[in-house]
Amino acid sequence: MSTAHFDNEQMSWALVEKHIFQETIKTTGTIEVDPRYLASIYSSVSGKMNEILVHINEPVKKGQKLCIVESIEFIEIQKEYLESKALLTSKTADYERTKSLFEKNITSQKDFVQIESQYRVLMAKNQALKAQLNLLDVDFNRLENNELSNFLVIKAPIGGYISNLEINMGQFINSETLLLSIVDVKGAQLQFPVYSQYLDQIEEGQKIYFYTSERPDHKYVSSISSIGKLMQGQLQAALCLAKLNVEDQNSLLPGMRVQVEILANEVEAMAVPHEAIITSDHKHYVLVRKGEQEAYHQLQKVRVELGRTSADYTEIIGLDTGEVLARGSYYFNIE
């Protein structure tokens, strides 16, 4: 190759030199939601769906009303509570009176034990009904005034988005009927398996990159937040987790599959710039500078094997030293 051609085409040389390559462990993962950020909504009582107050994909706040159930069962629980409270009031007076007479040896122990037993049974029933109504979020101030409600309001236990709606107006539901689901995307995380042969190369806090198959050029960054302590499945892999950055939570939706690259060991190897590699018939070559003679550069074609790659360099196997043609190697047709 003439020196004039070299200069006119602004070609350049590159040393075959050691370069540090970052090894990566590749696997696949999915975006999942931490169960603490998922809520499946059921009704504690049976009844008819009277009103639906939200729609799918709607954002909701914790405690927000979701739907209203018209329920005879709900009325019966309130009625039982008021009846048990009235009976308990009467039985409490009997118990206190009998206890006083027993302490004065005016009544028998048998009579006192009988009254005490009835009193404690009524108290337990009343407390159980009150606890049940507390779970149903009853307004006790209104109930104590004998204002019974036949409508049970279902409220959101967490904030988030309505991910699915399983009900319609007038539908009969019971305690086993799934009404709707809420997902809080703040609880989204990346789950991915790491196989047993790579476990000694990873640790919590280690940087990872991941991307969707639709956008391989757009890489998200995170770090390993936890490593599974149990090997799962026949493939012998530990389930690992990585938290999502806040700015990525709206673009990475639960259920999405992603490709994961874990930055592992650093390895030093002989390398040249990518542009120095010439490929022909699935074989790889570099042009080694052997000296100059008059107005020409002397080049030698050397076949090499390729190894690791980085952003700018490719590992070569078969050449440990020398200077190769970098910019401009594409002008040469290797036969």
Secondary structure, 3 states (H helix, E strand, C coil): CEHHHHHHCCCCEEECEEEEEEEEEEEEEEEEECHHHEEEECCCCCEEEEEECCCCCCEECCCCEEEEEECHHHHHHHHHHHHHHHHHHHHHHHHHHHHHHHHCCCCCHHHHHHHHHHHHHHHHHHHHHHHHHHHCCCCHHHHHCCCCCCEEEEECCCCEEEEEECCCCCCEECCCCCCEEEECHHHEEEEEEEEHHHHHHCCCCCEEEEECCCCCCCCEEEEEEEEEEEEECCCCEEEEEEECCHHHCCCCCCCCEEEEEEEEEEEEEEEEEHHHCEEECCEEEEEEEEEEECCEEEEEEEEEEEEEECCCEEEEECCCCCEEECCCHHHCCCC
